[in-house]
Amino acid sequence: MGTHIHALQQSMQQFTQQFKSIRLNLDQVQKELAEGSEAAIQGKPALATRLTVVKADHVLWVNHILEAIANNNAQIDDSTLKDHHQCRLGQWMDSMVDTPLGQSEAFVAVQQVHPQVHKLGIAIINALRKGDNAAVHKGAEQLKSLSTMVQQQLDKLRDHIMGH
């Protein structure tokens, strides 16, 4: 019994760490959104600003899933659990497929990873509904790393757009 409680405490500690890093992500995204708004006002490429907005949307979606886990709230609204074509990032990507940017390495990388983020997020909520904590925690770890990949590639895209 004692080892089970210890494992649970370790698991919660691990999750607290994950949550802290998601919070930092959100802070970073808010900063980027502010910079994006400023860039738009100064007439910098609107594309870079749109990219910042869709990145923020992505981080908020992932955060929503992780908050559901943290609060053990499986009652998340199904309309939140959109597939990768329904969210703003997916819609933006679908609109960019036939552009030169859509052929870039970073764009293709996001195209490959982004659908996995949504599939996994939905699977995590389903596992949460079934009370499968092992799957939930394993999924949260994977979700975080997939989300990080998406964000890194979106940053590369933004740098590319801004000519860095």
MOQUI-V928109 format. One record per helix or strand of 3 or more residues. SS is the DSSP state (2 for helix, 1 for strand). FROM is the first residue (numbers start at 1). TO is the last residue. If there is no record, write none. Layout:
SS&FROM&TO, SS&FROM&TO
//
This chain:
2&2&41, 2&46&70, 2&78&80, 2&88&96, 2&100&103, 2&105&130, 2&133&161
//
